[in-house]
Amino acid sequence: MDPCLSCRDAHAWLRWLTGRTIDACAALSPEELRREFPIGIGSIHGTLVHLAGAERVWIAVLENDDAGVVMPQASALPDIDSIRAHLAASRTRWDAYLARLTPAELGRVVERHRDGRVFRQTAGDAIMQVPTHALYHNAQISFMFRSMGHSLPDSAWIAWGRERLTHAS
């Protein structure tokens, strides 16, 4: 199996996942979006801001440009539209990066600078951090939704694969 294709697929699934999640979140009231929970980042809004920020941070790491890149404050992305716009800007960069991805690039060591420390990892690990991180936090959002009597659409990889196969036919 082509490891570059696997990384591209993981990011295609990530877009499907976050797109479905954000669409579901758009139907929430402002109070529900910001309701505090004793889990994760603390609210659905805060979790979405965190996920959008993580996508920007990790593409900056891969582009050797993470100096000064910080996670956005919730006030910087006050609503669903601003979160979507933030993601769109990051994903333009992700598209270009993933399009030129090679097996050699997967093994390149990249550095993440955070809180005065330097963390080293391969580009392949940094690439896969983003979708696995999103799945972790999406489970927290799902808990928050259920706690309010709502539910999120299916986020399973297999559901994405089946949908993709159906649309290819």
GITA-V28582 format. One record per residue. N is the residue number from 1. RES is the residue in one small letter. PSI is psi in whole degrees, -180 to 180 (* if undefined). OMEGA is omega in whole degrees, -180 to 180 (NA if undefined). Layout:
n=N res=RES psi=PSI omega=OMEGA
n=N res=RES psi=PSI omega=OMEGA
This chain:
n=1 res=m psi=139 omega=-180
n=2 res=d psi=115 omega=-178
n=3 res=p psi=-29 omega=178
n=4 res=c psi=-40 omega=177
n=5 res=l psi=-40 omega=178
n=6 res=s psi=-42 omega=178
n=7 res=c psi=-43 omega=178
n=8 res=r psi=-42 omega=178
n=9 res=d psi=-41 omega=179
n=10 res=a psi=-37 omega=179
n=11 res=h psi=-30 omega=173
n=12 res=a psi=-43 omega=176
n=13 res=w psi=-41 omega=179
n=14 res=l psi=-45 omega=180
n=15 res=r psi=-41 omega=177
n=16 res=w psi=-49 omega=-180
n=17 res=l psi=-55 omega=-176
n=18 res=t psi=-32 omega=176
n=19 res=g psi=-46 omega=179
n=20 res=r psi=-41 omega=-180
n=21 res=t psi=-47 omega=-179
n=22 res=i psi=-39 omega=176
n=23 res=d psi=-42 omega=178
n=24 res=a psi=-39 omega=180
n=25 res=c psi=-30 omega=180
n=26 res=a psi=-23 omega=180
n=27 res=a psi=-8 omega=180
n=28 res=l psi=156 omega=173
n=29 res=s psi=159 omega=176
n=30 res=p psi=-35 omega=179
n=31 res=e psi=-42 omega=179
n=32 res=e psi=-40 omega=-179
n=33 res=l psi=-34 omega=-177
n=34 res=r psi=4 omega=179
n=35 res=r psi=136 omega=-179
n=36 res=e psi=137 omega=177
n=37 res=f psi=152 omega=179
n=38 res=p psi=50 omega=-178
n=39 res=i psi=145 omega=173
n=40 res=g psi=-132 omega=-178
n=41 res=i psi=-19 omega=174
n=42 res=g psi=-25 omega=178
n=43 res=s psi=163 omega=177
n=44 res=i psi=-46 omega=180
n=45 res=h psi=-49 omega=180
n=46 res=g psi=-37 omega=179
n=47 res=t psi=-42 omega=178
n=48 res=l psi=-41 omega=177
n=49 res=v psi=-43 omega=179
n=50 res=h psi=-45 omega=180
n=51 res=l psi=-42 omega=178
n=52 res=a psi=-41 omega=178
n=53 res=g psi=-40 omega=-180
n=54 res=a psi=-39 omega=178
n=55 res=e psi=-40 omega=180
n=56 res=r psi=-42 omega=-180
n=57 res=v psi=-47 omega=-174
n=58 res=w psi=-32 omega=176
n=59 res=i psi=-34 omega=176
n=60 res=a psi=-40 omega=177
n=61 res=v psi=-47 omega=-178
n=62 res=l psi=-28 omega=178
n=63 res=e psi=10 omega=-178
n=64 res=n psi=40 omega=-175
n=65 res=d psi=39 omega=-176
n=66 res=d psi=1 omega=177
n=67 res=a psi=123 omega=178
n=68 res=g psi=-7 omega=178
n=69 res=v psi=123 omega=180
n=70 res=v psi=161 omega=176
n=71 res=m psi=137 omega=-180
n=72 res=p psi=151 omega=172
n=73 res=q psi=153 omega=179
n=74 res=a psi=-34 omega=-180
n=75 res=s psi=-23 omega=179
n=76 res=a psi=-23 omega=179
n=77 res=l psi=77 omega=-169
n=78 res=p psi=-14 omega=-176
n=79 res=d psi=175 omega=-177
n=80 res=i psi=-41 omega=-179
n=81 res=d psi=-41 omega=180
n=82 res=s psi=-33 omega=176
n=83 res=i psi=-44 omega=177
n=84 res=r psi=-44 omega=-179
n=85 res=a psi=-41 omega=178
n=86 res=h psi=-45 omega=178
n=87 res=l psi=-42 omega=-179
n=88 res=a psi=-42 omega=179
n=89 res=a psi=-43 omega=178
n=90 res=s psi=-40 omega=-175
n=91 res=r psi=-24 omega=172
n=92 res=t psi=-43 omega=177
n=93 res=r psi=-42 omega=178
n=94 res=w psi=-43 omega=180
n=95 res=d psi=-48 omega=-179
n=96 res=a psi=-43 omega=-179
n=97 res=y psi=-50 omega=-178
n=98 res=l psi=-30 omega=179
n=99 res=a psi=-31 omega=-179
n=100 res=r psi=11 omega=-178
n=101 res=l psi=136 omega=178
n=102 res=t psi=162 omega=175
n=103 res=p psi=-37 omega=179
n=104 res=a psi=-39 omega=179
n=105 res=e psi=-37 omega=-180
n=106 res=l psi=-32 omega=-179
n=107 res=g psi=-7 omega=-180
n=108 res=r psi=136 omega=178
n=109 res=v psi=128 omega=179
n=110 res=v psi=159 omega=-178
n=111 res=e psi=137 omega=175
n=112 res=r psi=121 omega=179
n=113 res=h psi=123 omega=-177
n=114 res=r psi=129 omega=176
n=115 res=d psi=41 omega=178
n=116 res=g psi=6 omega=180
n=117 res=r psi=158 omega=177
n=118 res=v psi=126 omega=178
n=119 res=f psi=130 omega=-180
n=120 res=r psi=137 omega=178
n=121 res=q psi=164 omega=176
n=122 res=t psi=157 omega=176
n=123 res=a psi=-39 omega=179
n=124 res=g psi=-41 omega=178
n=125 res=d psi=-39 omega=178
n=126 res=a psi=-40 omega=178
n=127 res=i psi=-46 omega=-177
n=128 res=m psi=-18 omega=176
n=129 res=q psi=-38 omega=-173
n=130 res=v psi=-53 omega=179
n=131 res=p psi=-35 omega=180
n=132 res=t psi=-37 omega=175
n=133 res=h psi=-43 omega=180
n=134 res=a psi=-40 omega=179
n=135 res=l psi=-43 omega=178
n=136 res=y psi=-51 omega=-178
n=137 res=h psi=-28 omega=177
n=138 res=n psi=-34 omega=176
n=139 res=a psi=-38 omega=176
n=140 res=q psi=-42 omega=177
n=141 res=i psi=-40 omega=178
n=142 res=s psi=-43 omega=176
n=143 res=f psi=-45 omega=-180
n=144 res=m psi=-43 omega=177
n=145 res=f psi=-50 omega=-179
n=146 res=r psi=-36 omega=179
n=147 res=s psi=-24 omega=179
n=148 res=m psi=6 omega=180
n=149 res=g psi=17 omega=179
n=150 res=h psi=173 omega=174
n=151 res=s psi=151 omega=176
n=152 res=l psi=155 omega=172
n=153 res=p psi=160 omega=179
n=154 res=d psi=134 omega=-180
n=155 res=s psi=7 omega=-175
n=156 res=a psi=143 omega=177
n=157 res=w psi=-42 omega=-177
n=158 res=i psi=-35 omega=177
n=159 res=a psi=-41 omega=176
n=160 res=w psi=-45 omega=180
n=161 res=g psi=-42 omega=179
n=162 res=r psi=-42 omega=179
n=163 res=e psi=-42 omega=179
n=164 res=r psi=-42 omega=179
n=165 res=l psi=-41 omega=179
n=166 res=t psi=-42 omega=-179
n=167 res=h psi=-22 omega=179
n=168 res=a psi=-20 omega=-177
n=169 res=s psi=* omega=NA
